[in-house]
Amino acid sequence: MSYSYDEILVAQGQRIEAERAQQVAELEAGRMSEDPDRVNDAANRILELDAQYAALAQRANSYYAQGQAHARQANPHGLNDQEMEVAANFSQDPSLSREQKLEIYARQKARYQHMRRTGEYRDDQGTVRR
């Protein structure tokens, strides 16, 4: 069975977190027993694990950003699958291509979002309040 990159990143993160928890316990045990070598060794290992975790987080962010870039290339309008389905079927005009329909839908969606942000359009219009 092959692992996905997501599973690998999660497994590495869990391993680092488990080992860090052990080292924190080791640090506390050394501190309570007043053993400076034990405290220093655990503190150094915690710093190493923190650096590994930061590097892993950076790699995960790069991986995620790459996936987002591929998704944008596949869908330059930024629509999700459900919106693409609606956009492709919203007009019965045979002169419009699927790409044109997606573009029109994305433009209208952006216009609607802008109007909501600026207050030009409000969702609570017509709501009765007492």
SEKOL-578351 format. One record per residue: residue number from 1; x negated, y, z negated of N, C-alpha, C in turn. Coordinates in steps of 0.02 Angstrom, whole numbers, plus 32768, in hexadecimal, padded with zeros to 4 digits. Layout:
// SEKOL-578351
+-----+------+------+------+------+------+------+------+------+------+
: num :   nx :   ny :   nz :  cax :  cay :  caz :   cx :   cy :   cz :
+-----+------+------+------+------+------+------+------+------+------+
: NUM :    X :    Y :    Z :    X :    Y :    Z :    X :    Y :    Z :
...
+-----+------+------+------+------+------+------+------+------+------+
// end
This chain:
// SEKOL-578351
+-----+------+------+------+------+------+------+------+------+------+
: num :   nx :   ny :   nz :  cax :  cay :  caz :   cx :   cy :   cz :
+-----+------+------+------+------+------+------+------+------+------+
:   1 : 7FD6 : 7FC5 : 8000 : 8000 : 8000 : 8000 : 7FD3 : 803E : 8000 :
:   2 : 7FE1 : 806B : 802D : 7FB9 : 80A8 : 8030 : 7FDA : 80DF : 8006 :
:   3 : 7FB0 : 810B : 7FED : 7FC7 : 8143 : 7FC4 : 7FD1 : 8180 : 7FEF :
:   4 : 8003 : 81A7 : 7FDE : 800A : 81E8 : 8000 : 7FDC : 8219 : 7FDD :
:   5 : 7FCD : 8250 : 7FFE : 7FA2 : 8283 : 7FDE : 7FC4 : 829F : 7FA0 :
:   6 : 8005 : 82A6 : 7FA1 : 8029 : 82BE : 7F66 : 801D : 8290 : 7F2B :
:   7 : 8023 : 824E : 7F37 : 801A : 821D : 7F01 : 7FD2 : 821F : 7EE6 :
:   8 : 7FA2 : 8227 : 7F13 : 7F5C : 822A : 7EFD : 7F51 : 8267 : 7ED1 :
:   9 : 7F6A : 82A0 : 7EE6 : 7F60 : 82DD : 7EBF : 7F82 : 82D8 : 7E7B :
:  10 : 7FBE : 82BC : 7E79 : 7FE1 : 82B3 : 7E39 : 7FBC : 8283 : 7E0C :
:  11 : 7FA4 : 824B : 7E27 : 7F80 : 8219 : 7DFF : 7F40 : 8237 : 7DE2 :
:  12 : 7F1C : 825E : 7E0A : 7EDF : 827E : 7DF2 : 7EEF : 82B0 : 7DBA :
:  13 : 7F24 : 82D6 : 7DC3 : 7F38 : 8306 : 7D90 : 7F4A : 82E4 : 7D4F :
:  14 : 7F6E : 82AC : 7D54 : 7F82 : 8287 : 7D18 : 7F46 : 8269 : 7CF5 :
:  15 : 7F16 : 8251 : 7D1C : 7ED9 : 8234 : 7CFE : 7EB2 : 826A : 7CD9 :
:  16 : 7EAB : 82A4 : 7CF7 : 7E86 : 82DB : 7CD7 : 7EAA : 82F1 : 7C97 :
:  17 : 7EEC : 82F8 : 7C9A : 7F12 : 830D : 7C5F : 7F0C : 82DA : 7C27 :
:  18 : 7F0E : 8299 : 7C37 : 7F08 : 8265 : 7C03 : 7EC3 : 8267 : 7BE3 :
:  19 : 7E90 : 826D : 7C0D : 7E4C : 826F : 7BF2 : 7E41 : 82AE : 7BC9 :
:  20 : 7E5E : 82E5 : 7BDF : 7E58 : 8324 : 7BB9 : 7E78 : 831E : 7B74 :
:  21 : 7EB2 : 82FE : 7B72 : 7ED4 : 82F3 : 7B32 : 7EA9 : 82C9 : 7B03 :
:  22 : 7E88 : 8296 : 7B1E : 7E5B : 826D : 7AF6 : 7E21 : 8297 : 7ADB :
:  23 : 7E06 : 82C2 : 7B06 : 7DCD : 82EB : 7AF1 : 7DE1 : 831F : 7ABD :
:  24 : 7E1E : 8339 : 7AC2 : 7E36 : 8368 : 7A8F : 7E3C : 8345 : 7A4C :
:  25 : 7E54 : 8307 : 7A4D : 7E59 : 82E0 : 7A0F : 7E13 : 82D2 : 79F4 :
:  26 : 7DE4 : 82C2 : 7A20 : 7D9F : 82B6 : 7A0C : 7D80 : 82F5 : 79EE :
:  27 : 7D8D : 832E : 7A0C : 7D74 : 836E : 79F2 : 7D8F : 837B : 79AB :
:  28 : 7DD0 : 836F : 79A2 : 7DEE : 8379 : 7960 : 7DD2 : 8349 : 792D :
:  29 : 7DC7 : 830A : 7941 : 7DAA : 82D9 : 7913 : 7D63 : 82EE : 7900 :
:  30 : 7D3D : 8305 : 7930 : 7CF9 : 831C : 7922 : 7CF9 : 835A : 78F6 :
:  31 : 7D28 : 8385 : 7901 : 7D2E : 83C2 : 78D9 : 7D3F : 83B2 : 7891 :
:  32 : 7D6E : 8382 : 7888 : 7D83 : 836F : 7845 : 7D4B : 834B : 781F :
:  33 : 7D23 : 8324 : 7844 : 7CEC : 8300 : 7824 : 7CAC : 832A : 7822 :
:  34 : 7CB0 : 8367 : 783A : 7C78 : 8396 : 783B : 7C3B : 8378 : 785E :
:  35 : 7C48 : 8359 : 7898 : 7C13 : 833B : 78C1 : 7C07 : 8369 : 78FE :
:  36 : 7BD3 : 8393 : 78FC : 7BC9 : 83C4 : 7932 : 7BBB : 83A3 : 7976 :
:  37 : 7B98 : 836B : 7977 : 7B8B : 834A : 79B8 : 7BCB : 8331 : 79D8 :
:  38 : 7BF6 : 8315 : 79B0 : 7C36 : 82FB : 79C8 : 7C62 : 8335 : 79E2 :
:  39 : 7C62 : 836C : 79BE : 7C89 : 83A7 : 79D2 : 7C6E : 83C3 : 7A13 :
:  40 : 7C2C : 83CB : 7A18 : 7C0E : 83E7 : 7A55 : 7C19 : 83BA : 7A92 :
:  41 : 7C11 : 8379 : 7A88 : 7C1C : 834B : 7AC0 : 7C64 : 834E : 7AD9 :
:  42 : 7C94 : 834F : 7AAB : 7CDB : 8353 : 7ABE : 7CEA : 8396 : 7ADF :
:  43 : 7CCF : 83CC : 7AC3 : 7CDC : 840F : 7ADF : 7CC0 : 8414 : 7B26 :
:  44 : 7C83 : 83F9 : 7B30 : 7C66 : 83F9 : 7B74 : 7C8F : 83D0 : 7BA5 :
:  45 : 7CA6 : 8397 : 7B8F : 7CCF : 836C : 7BBB : 7D11 : 838F : 7BCB :
:  46 : 7D2F : 83B2 : 7B9B : 7D6D : 83D7 : 7BA8 : 7D61 : 840C : 7BDD :
:  47 : 7D29 : 8430 : 7BD9 : 7D19 : 8462 : 7C0C : 7D11 : 8443 : 7C51 :
:  48 : 7CF0 : 8409 : 7C54 : 7CE8 : 83E5 : 7C93 : 7D2C : 83D1 : 7CB0 :
:  49 : 7D57 : 83B8 : 7C84 : 7D99 : 83A2 : 7C9B : 7DC3 : 83DE : 7CB2 :
:  50 : 7DBD : 8416 : 7C8F : 7DE1 : 8452 : 7CA4 : 7DC9 : 8469 : 7CE9 :
:  51 : 7D88 : 8464 : 7CF6 : 7D6E : 8476 : 7D38 : 7D87 : 8446 : 7D6E :
:  52 : 7D8A : 8406 : 7D5D : 7DA5 : 83D4 : 7D8C : 7DEE : 83E2 : 7D9B :
:  53 : 7E13 : 83F4 : 7D67 : 7E5B : 8402 : 7D70 : 7E65 : 8440 : 7D9B :
:  54 : 7E3B : 8473 : 7D90 : 7E40 : 84B0 : 7DB9 : 7E30 : 84A1 : 7E02 :
:  55 : 7DFD : 8478 : 7E0E : 7DEB : 8465 : 7E52 : 7E24 : 843C : 7E72 :
:  56 : 7E42 : 8410 : 7E4B : 7E7A : 83E8 : 7E64 : 7EB6 : 8415 : 7E75 :
:  57 : 7EC3 : 8445 : 7E4A : 7EFB : 8474 : 7E57 : 7EEE : 849C : 7E97 :
:  58 : 7EB0 : 84B1 : 7EA1 : 7E9F : 84D6 : 7EDE : 7EA8 : 84AA : 7F1C :
:  59 : 7E93 : 846B : 7F16 : 7E9C : 843D : 7F4E : 7EE6 : 8431 : 7F5C :
:  60 : 7F0E : 842A : 7F28 : 7F56 : 841F : 7F30 : 7F76 : 845C : 7F51 :
:  61 : 7F61 : 8497 : 7F3D : 7F7C : 84D4 : 7F5C : 7F6A : 84D7 : 7FA6 :
:  62 : 7F2C : 84C4 : 7FB7 : 7F17 : 84C4 : 7FFE : 7F40 : 8492 : 8025 :
:  63 : 7F4A : 8457 : 8008 : 7F71 : 8423 : 8029 : 7FB9 : 843B : 8035 :
:  64 : 7FD6 : 845A : 8002 : 801A : 8473 : 8008 : 801E : 84AA : 803E :
:  65 : 7FEE : 84D8 : 803D : 7FED : 850F : 806E : 7FE6 : 84F3 : 80B5 :
:  66 : 7FBE : 84BF : 80BD : 7FB6 : 84A0 : 80FE : 7FF9 : 8483 : 8116 :
:  67 : 801C : 8462 : 80E9 : 805D : 8446 : 80FA : 808F : 847C : 810D :
:  68 : 808C : 84B4 : 80E9 : 80B8 : 84EC : 80F9 : 80A8 : 8509 : 813E :
:  69 : 8068 : 850D : 814F : 8054 : 8527 : 8190 : 806E : 84F9 : 81C8 :
:  70 : 8069 : 84B8 : 81BD : 8082 : 8489 : 81EF : 80CE : 848F : 81F6 :
:  71 : 80F0 : 8499 : 81BE : 8139 : 84A0 : 81C0 : 814C : 84DF : 81E6 :
:  72 : 8126 : 8515 : 81DC : 8135 : 8554 : 81FF : 8129 : 854C : 824A :
:  73 : 80F7 : 8525 : 825D : 80EB : 851A : 82A4 : 8125 : 84F3 : 82C3 :
:  74 : 813D : 84C1 : 829D : 8174 : 8498 : 82B6 : 81B5 : 84C0 : 82B7 :
:  75 : 81BC : 84F1 : 828A : 81F9 : 8518 : 8285 : 81E4 : 8562 : 827B :
:  76 : 81D6 : 8585 : 82B1 : 81BD : 85CA : 82AB : 81F0 : 85FB : 828F :
:  77 : 822F : 85E7 : 828A : 8263 : 8615 : 8270 : 826D : 8610 : 8225 :
:  78 : 824D : 85DF : 8205 : 8252 : 85D8 : 81BD : 8294 : 85BE : 81A5 :
:  79 : 82B7 : 8598 : 81CF : 82F7 : 857C : 81BB : 82EE : 8535 : 81A0 :
:  80 : 8316 : 8523 : 816F : 8313 : 84DE : 8157 : 833B : 84B1 : 8187 :
:  81 : 8339 : 8470 : 817A : 835A : 8441 : 81A8 : 83A5 : 844D : 81AE :
:  82 : 83C5 : 845C : 8177 : 840E : 8468 : 8179 : 841D : 84A7 : 81A1 :
:  83 : 83F6 : 84DC : 8197 : 8401 : 851A : 81BC : 83F4 : 8510 : 8206 :
:  84 : 83C3 : 84E8 : 8217 : 83B4 : 84DA : 825E : 83EF : 84B6 : 827E :
:  85 : 840D : 8488 : 8259 : 8447 : 8463 : 8273 : 8482 : 8493 : 8280 :
:  86 : 848F : 84BF : 8250 : 84C5 : 84F0 : 8257 : 84B5 : 851F : 8291 :
:  87 : 8477 : 8537 : 8295 : 8464 : 8566 : 82C9 : 846B : 8547 : 830F :
:  88 : 8458 : 8509 : 8315 : 845B : 84E8 : 8356 : 84A2 : 84DF : 836F :
:  89 : 84D2 : 84DE : 8340 : 8518 : 84D2 : 8353 : 8546 : 850E : 834A :
:  90 : 852B : 8548 : 8338 : 8557 : 8580 : 8327 : 8576 : 85A2 : 8363 :
:  91 : 8558 : 859C : 839E : 8573 : 85BE : 83D8 : 8583 : 858B : 840F :
:  92 : 85BB : 8595 : 842F : 85CE : 8569 : 8466 : 85B7 : 8585 : 84A9 :
:  93 : 8592 : 85BC : 84A8 : 857A : 85DC : 84E5 : 8547 : 85AF : 8507 :
:  94 : 8557 : 8593 : 8542 : 8528 : 8565 : 8563 : 84EA : 8587 : 857F :
:  95 : 84EB : 85CA : 8583 : 84B0 : 85ED : 859F : 8479 : 85F4 : 856B :
:  96 : 8488 : 85E7 : 852B : 8455 : 85ED : 84F6 : 8432 : 85AB : 84EC :
:  97 : 83F0 : 85AE : 84EA : 83C9 : 8572 : 84DB : 83CA : 8566 : 848F :
:  98 : 83B5 : 852C : 847B : 83B1 : 851C : 8433 : 8383 : 854E : 8411 :
:  99 : 834B : 855D : 8430 : 831A : 858C : 8413 : 8339 : 85D1 : 840B :
: 100 : 835F : 85E7 : 843B : 8380 : 8628 : 8436 : 83B3 : 8628 : 83FD :
: 101 : 83D8 : 85F1 : 83F5 : 8408 : 85ED : 83BE : 83E5 : 85F0 : 837B :
: 102 : 83AD : 85CD : 8375 : 8387 : 85CF : 8336 : 836D : 8615 : 8328 :
: 103 : 8356 : 8637 : 835C : 833C : 867B : 8353 : 8374 : 86AB : 833D :
: 104 : 83AE : 86A6 : 835D : 83E6 : 86D1 : 834B : 83FB : 86C4 : 8302 :
: 105 : 8400 : 8684 : 82F1 : 8414 : 8672 : 82AD : 83E2 : 868E : 827A :
: 106 : 83A1 : 8686 : 8288 : 836D : 869E : 825A : 8370 : 86EA : 8253 :
: 107 : 837D : 870C : 828A : 8382 : 8755 : 8288 : 83BE : 876B : 825E :
: 108 : 83F7 : 8749 : 8267 : 8433 : 8759 : 8241 : 8429 : 8749 : 81F6 :
: 109 : 8406 : 8712 : 81E8 : 83F8 : 8700 : 81A3 : 83CC : 8735 : 8182 :
: 110 : 8399 : 874C : 81A5 : 836C : 877F : 818A : 8393 : 87C1 : 817F :
: 111 : 83BF : 87D1 : 81AD : 83E8 : 880E : 81A6 : 8415 : 880A : 8169 :
: 112 : 8434 : 87D0 : 8160 : 8460 : 87C5 : 8126 : 8438 : 87CA : 80E4 :
: 113 : 83FD : 87AB : 80E2 : 83D4 : 87AE : 80A6 : 83BE : 87F6 : 8097 :
: 114 : 83AD : 881B : 80CC : 8399 : 8861 : 80C3 : 83D3 : 888A : 80A7 :
: 115 : 840E : 8880 : 80C2 : 8449 : 88A5 : 80AB : 8459 : 8894 : 8061 :
: 116 : 844F : 8856 : 804E : 845B : 8844 : 8007 : 8427 : 8865 : 7FDA :
: 117 : 83E8 : 8866 : 7FF0 : 83B2 : 8884 : 7FC8 : 83BC : 88CE : 7FBE :
: 118 : 83D2 : 88F0 : 7FF2 : 83DA : 8939 : 7FEF : 841C : 894E : 7FD0 :
: 119 : 844A : 891F : 7FC5 : 848B : 892F : 7FA9 : 84BD : 8943 : 7FDD :
: 120 : 84AA : 8942 : 801C : 84D8 : 8953 : 8052 : 8511 : 891F : 8056 :
: 121 : 8502 : 88E2 : 8044 : 8534 : 88AD : 8041 : 852F : 888D : 7FFD :
: 122 : 8568 : 8885 : 7FDC : 8569 : 8865 : 7F9A : 8597 : 8829 : 7F9C :
: 123 : 8583 : 87F5 : 7F79 : 85AB : 87B7 : 7F77 : 85E9 : 87BF : 7F4C :
: 124 : 85EA : 87F1 : 7F20 : 8623 : 87F7 : 7EF3 : 8658 : 8827 : 7F0E :
: 125 : 8654 : 8839 : 7F4D : 8688 : 8864 : 7F69 : 86CB : 8840 : 7F69 :
: 126 : 86FC : 8861 : 7F51 : 873F : 8844 : 7F4E : 874D : 881C : 7F0E :
: 127 : 871A : 8818 : 7EE2 : 8724 : 87F4 : 7EA4 : 874E : 881F : 7E74 :
: 128 : 877F : 8800 : 7E55 : 87A9 : 8824 : 7E26 : 878C : 881B : 7DE1 :
: 129 : 8780 : 8852 : 7DBF : 8765 : 884F : 7D7B : 8796 : 8872 : 7D4C :
: 130 : 87A2 : 8855 : 7D13 : 87CF : 8874 : 7CE2 : 87AC : 887F : 7CA1 :
+-----+------+------+------+------+------+------+------+------+------+
// end
